[in-house]
Amino acid sequence: MQQMIDLYEGFICALHMMMLSEKEINYPQFTDTNFDKEMNKIWRWVKEHK
């Protein structure tokens, strides 16, 4: 459970950094989480609309 919490925390931090940065940020794909598809959609949306 702690590993999933750490993955989600890393994802949220990377989204925040991407929103503040002018540079492209790539984040590794998650595996074996319940929200892989949703997280990918959120990542793409934020990247497109920043």
Backbone atoms as SQL, in Angstrom:
CREATE TABLE atoms (id INTEGER PRIMARY KEY, chain TEXT, resi INTEGER, resn TEXT, atom TEXT, x REAL, y REAL, z REAL);
INSERT INTO atoms VALUES
  (1, 'A', 1, 'MET', 'N', 0.816, -1.194, 0.000),
  (2, 'A', 1, 'MET', 'CA', 0.000, 0.000, 0.000),
  (3, 'A', 1, 'MET', 'C', 0.865, 1.267, 0.000),
  (4, 'A', 2, 'GLN', 'N', 1.925, 1.256, 0.795),
  (5, 'A', 2, 'GLN', 'CA', 2.799, 2.425, 0.847),
  (6, 'A', 2, 'GLN', 'C', 3.441, 2.695, -0.514),
  (7, 'A', 3, 'GLN', 'N', 3.750, 1.640, -1.255),
  (8, 'A', 3, 'GLN', 'CA', 4.350, 1.816, -2.579),
  (9, 'A', 3, 'GLN', 'C', 3.383, 2.547, -3.508),
  (10, 'A', 4, 'MET', 'N', 2.105, 2.208, -3.461),
  (11, 'A', 4, 'MET', 'CA', 1.123, 2.895, -4.301),
  (12, 'A', 4, 'MET', 'C', 0.972, 4.353, -3.895),
  (13, 'A', 5, 'ILE', 'N', 0.990, 4.619, -2.600),
  (14, 'A', 5, 'ILE', 'CA', 0.909, 5.997, -2.121),
  (15, 'A', 5, 'ILE', 'C', 2.109, 6.790, -2.625),
  (16, 'A', 6, 'ASP', 'N', 3.292, 6.194, -2.578),
  (17, 'A', 6, 'ASP', 'CA', 4.501, 6.856, -3.068),
  (18, 'A', 6, 'ASP', 'C', 4.423, 7.122, -4.561),
  (19, 'A', 7, 'LEU', 'N', 3.870, 6.177, -5.338),
  (20, 'A', 7, 'LEU', 'CA', 3.710, 6.377, -6.775),
  (21, 'A', 7, 'LEU', 'C', 2.777, 7.542, -7.075),
  (22, 'A', 8, 'TYR', 'N', 1.660, 7.592, -6.369),
  (23, 'A', 8, 'TYR', 'CA', 0.709, 8.682, -6.587),
  (24, 'A', 8, 'TYR', 'C', 1.286, 10.023, -6.148),
  (25, 'A', 9, 'GLU', 'N', 2.026, 10.029, -5.056),
  (26, 'A', 9, 'GLU', 'CA', 2.666, 11.268, -4.596),
  (27, 'A', 9, 'GLU', 'C', 3.692, 11.753, -5.624),
  (28, 'A', 10, 'GLY', 'N', 4.475, 10.841, -6.161),
  (29, 'A', 10, 'GLY', 'CA', 5.436, 11.204, -7.206),
  (30, 'A', 10, 'GLY', 'C', 4.756, 11.743, -8.440),
  (31, 'A', 11, 'PHE', 'N', 3.634, 11.162, -8.804),
  (32, 'A', 11, 'PHE', 'CA', 2.871, 11.600, -9.972),
  (33, 'A', 11, 'PHE', 'C', 2.357, 13.026, -9.767),
  (34, 'A', 12, 'ILE', 'N', 1.797, 13.287, -8.599),
  (35, 'A', 12, 'ILE', 'CA', 1.264, 14.617, -8.317),
  (36, 'A', 12, 'ILE', 'C', 2.381, 15.652, -8.284),
  (37, 'A', 13, 'CYS', 'N', 3.517, 15.313, -7.699),
  (38, 'A', 13, 'CYS', 'CA', 4.661, 16.235, -7.680),
  (39, 'A', 13, 'CYS', 'C', 5.166, 16.517, -9.090),
  (40, 'A', 14, 'ALA', 'N', 5.214, 15.497, -9.930),
  (41, 'A', 14, 'ALA', 'CA', 5.664, 15.682, -11.312),
  (42, 'A', 14, 'ALA', 'C', 4.680, 16.558, -12.087),
  (43, 'A', 15, 'LEU', 'N', 3.372, 16.393, -11.854),
  (44, 'A', 15, 'LEU', 'CA', 2.383, 17.261, -12.500),
  (45, 'A', 15, 'LEU', 'C', 2.595, 18.713, -12.084),
  (46, 'A', 16, 'HIS', 'N', 2.817, 18.919, -10.816),
  (47, 'A', 16, 'HIS', 'CA', 3.043, 20.275, -10.311),
  (48, 'A', 16, 'HIS', 'C', 4.293, 20.885, -10.947),
  (49, 'A', 17, 'MET', 'N', 5.359, 20.123, -11.008),
  (50, 'A', 17, 'MET', 'CA', 6.598, 20.619, -11.612),
  (51, 'A', 17, 'MET', 'C', 6.404, 20.910, -13.093),
  (52, 'A', 18, 'MET', 'N', 5.626, 20.077, -13.787),
  (53, 'A', 18, 'MET', 'CA', 5.384, 20.290, -15.211),
  (54, 'A', 18, 'MET', 'C', 4.602, 21.587, -15.422),
  (55, 'A', 19, 'MET', 'N', 3.652, 21.866, -14.540),
  (56, 'A', 19, 'MET', 'CA', 2.853, 23.082, -14.684),
  (57, 'A', 19, 'MET', 'C', 3.701, 24.335, -14.462),
  (58, 'A', 20, 'LEU', 'N', 4.693, 24.254, -13.588),
  (59, 'A', 20, 'LEU', 'CA', 5.520, 25.420, -13.282),
  (60, 'A', 20, 'LEU', 'C', 6.696, 25.589, -14.230),
  (61, 'A', 21, 'SER', 'N', 7.077, 24.536, -14.916),
  (62, 'A', 21, 'SER', 'CA', 8.288, 24.544, -15.726),
  (63, 'A', 21, 'SER', 'C', 7.993, 24.874, -17.180),
  (64, 'A', 22, 'GLU', 'N', 8.969, 25.458, -17.823),
  (65, 'A', 22, 'GLU', 'CA', 8.893, 25.705, -19.263),
  (66, 'A', 22, 'GLU', 'C', 9.442, 24.527, -20.056),
  (67, 'A', 23, 'LYS', 'N', 10.151, 23.641, -19.393),
  (68, 'A', 23, 'LYS', 'CA', 10.779, 22.506, -20.062),
  (69, 'A', 23, 'LYS', 'C', 9.829, 21.318, -20.104),
  (70, 'A', 24, 'GLU', 'N', 10.098, 20.434, -21.052),
  (71, 'A', 24, 'GLU', 'CA', 9.337, 19.189, -21.145),
  (72, 'A', 24, 'GLU', 'C', 9.764, 18.259, -20.020),
  (73, 'A', 25, 'ILE', 'N', 8.812, 17.662, -19.378),
  (74, 'A', 25, 'ILE', 'CA', 9.084, 16.708, -18.316),
  (75, 'A', 25, 'ILE', 'C', 8.442, 15.387, -18.705),
  (76, 'A', 26, 'ASN', 'N', 9.223, 14.351, -18.683),
  (77, 'A', 26, 'ASN', 'CA', 8.698, 13.013, -18.939),
  (78, 'A', 26, 'ASN', 'C', 8.666, 12.250, -17.635),
  (79, 'A', 27, 'TYR', 'N', 7.617, 11.492, -17.447),
  (80, 'A', 27, 'TYR', 'CA', 7.460, 10.730, -16.215),
  (81, 'A', 27, 'TYR', 'C', 7.278, 9.273, -16.585),
  (82, 'A', 28, 'PRO', 'N', 7.907, 8.375, -15.878),
  (83, 'A', 28, 'PRO', 'CA', 7.810, 6.963, -16.244),
  (84, 'A', 28, 'PRO', 'C', 6.382, 6.427, -16.120),
  (85, 'A', 29, 'GLN', 'N', 6.088, 5.459, -16.937),
  (86, 'A', 29, 'GLN', 'CA', 4.784, 4.803, -16.881),
  (87, 'A', 29, 'GLN', 'C', 4.647, 4.043, -15.577),
  (88, 'A', 30, 'PHE', 'N', 3.478, 4.100, -15.005),
  (89, 'A', 30, 'PHE', 'CA', 3.190, 3.295, -13.831),
  (90, 'A', 30, 'PHE', 'C', 2.729, 1.922, -14.281),
  (91, 'A', 31, 'THR', 'N', 2.961, 0.953, -13.485),
  (92, 'A', 31, 'THR', 'CA', 2.451, -0.385, -13.767),
  (93, 'A', 31, 'THR', 'C', 1.817, -0.944, -12.511),
  (94, 'A', 32, 'ASP', 'N', 0.826, -1.738, -12.708),
  (95, 'A', 32, 'ASP', 'CA', 0.142, -2.419, -11.610),
  (96, 'A', 32, 'ASP', 'C', -0.543, -1.475, -10.629),
  (97, 'A', 33, 'THR', 'N', -1.012, -0.328, -11.108),
  (98, 'A', 33, 'THR', 'CA', -1.830, 0.522, -10.254),
  (99, 'A', 33, 'THR', 'C', -3.236, 0.543, -10.819),
  (100, 'A', 34, 'ASN', 'N', -4.182, 0.855, -9.970),
  (101, 'A', 34, 'ASN', 'CA', -5.579, 0.846, -10.391),
  (102, 'A', 34, 'ASN', 'C', -5.930, 2.010, -11.309),
  (103, 'A', 35, 'PHE', 'N', -5.115, 3.043, -11.303),
  (104, 'A', 35, 'PHE', 'CA', -5.454, 4.255, -12.028),
  (105, 'A', 35, 'PHE', 'C', -4.481, 4.584, -13.151),
  (106, 'A', 36, 'ASP', 'N', -3.859, 3.587, -13.750),
  (107, 'A', 36, 'ASP', 'CA', -2.891, 3.832, -14.831),
  (108, 'A', 36, 'ASP', 'C', -3.507, 4.625, -15.976),
  (109, 'A', 37, 'LYS', 'N', -4.664, 4.206, -16.447),
  (110, 'A', 37, 'LYS', 'CA', -5.302, 4.880, -17.586),
  (111, 'A', 37, 'LYS', 'C', -5.694, 6.304, -17.225),
  (112, 'A', 38, 'GLU', 'N', -6.264, 6.482, -16.047),
  (113, 'A', 38, 'GLU', 'CA', -6.677, 7.815, -15.622),
  (114, 'A', 38, 'GLU', 'C', -5.482, 8.736, -15.437),
  (115, 'A', 39, 'MET', 'N', -4.400, 8.219, -14.855),
  (116, 'A', 39, 'MET', 'CA', -3.212, 9.025, -14.648),
  (117, 'A', 39, 'MET', 'C', -2.588, 9.421, -15.989),
  (118, 'A', 40, 'ASN', 'N', -2.601, 8.527, -16.943),
  (119, 'A', 40, 'ASN', 'CA', -2.078, 8.833, -18.267),
  (120, 'A', 40, 'ASN', 'C', -2.916, 9.926, -18.934),
  (121, 'A', 41, 'LYS', 'N', -4.229, 9.841, -18.809),
  (122, 'A', 41, 'LYS', 'CA', -5.107, 10.862, -19.392),
  (123, 'A', 41, 'LYS', 'C', -4.879, 12.213, -18.730),
  (124, 'A', 42, 'ILE', 'N', -4.737, 12.212, -17.402),
  (125, 'A', 42, 'ILE', 'CA', -4.480, 13.461, -16.685),
  (126, 'A', 42, 'ILE', 'C', -3.156, 14.060, -17.126),
  (127, 'A', 43, 'TRP', 'N', -2.124, 13.206, -17.235),
  (128, 'A', 43, 'TRP', 'CA', -0.792, 13.681, -17.658),
  (129, 'A', 43, 'TRP', 'C', -0.856, 14.328, -19.036),
  (130, 'A', 44, 'ARG', 'N', -1.521, 13.657, -19.978),
  (131, 'A', 44, 'ARG', 'CA', -1.622, 14.192, -21.337),
  (132, 'A', 44, 'ARG', 'C', -2.422, 15.497, -21.373),
  (133, 'A', 45, 'TRP', 'N', -3.498, 15.575, -20.585),
  (134, 'A', 45, 'TRP', 'CA', -4.318, 16.780, -20.566),
  (135, 'A', 45, 'TRP', 'C', -3.526, 17.961, -20.024),
  (136, 'A', 46, 'VAL', 'N', -2.833, 17.754, -18.915),
  (137, 'A', 46, 'VAL', 'CA', -2.045, 18.842, -18.313),
  (138, 'A', 46, 'VAL', 'C', -0.937, 19.267, -19.272),
  (139, 'A', 47, 'LYS', 'N', -0.284, 18.282, -19.906),
  (140, 'A', 47, 'LYS', 'CA', 0.804, 18.596, -20.843),
  (141, 'A', 47, 'LYS', 'C', 0.275, 19.418, -22.022),
  (142, 'A', 48, 'GLU', 'N', -0.926, 19.117, -22.485),
  (143, 'A', 48, 'GLU', 'CA', -1.512, 19.819, -23.623),
  (144, 'A', 48, 'GLU', 'C', -1.990, 21.218, -23.250),
  (145, 'A', 49, 'HIS', 'N', -2.487, 21.402, -22.045),
  (146, 'A', 49, 'HIS', 'CA', -3.122, 22.660, -21.660),
  (147, 'A', 49, 'HIS', 'C', -2.279, 23.556, -20.768),
  (148, 'A', 50, 'LYS', 'N', -1.029, 23.224, -20.571),
  (149, 'A', 50, 'LYS', 'CA', -0.225, 24.069, -19.677),
  (150, 'A', 50, 'LYS', 'C', 0.170, 25.372, -20.312);
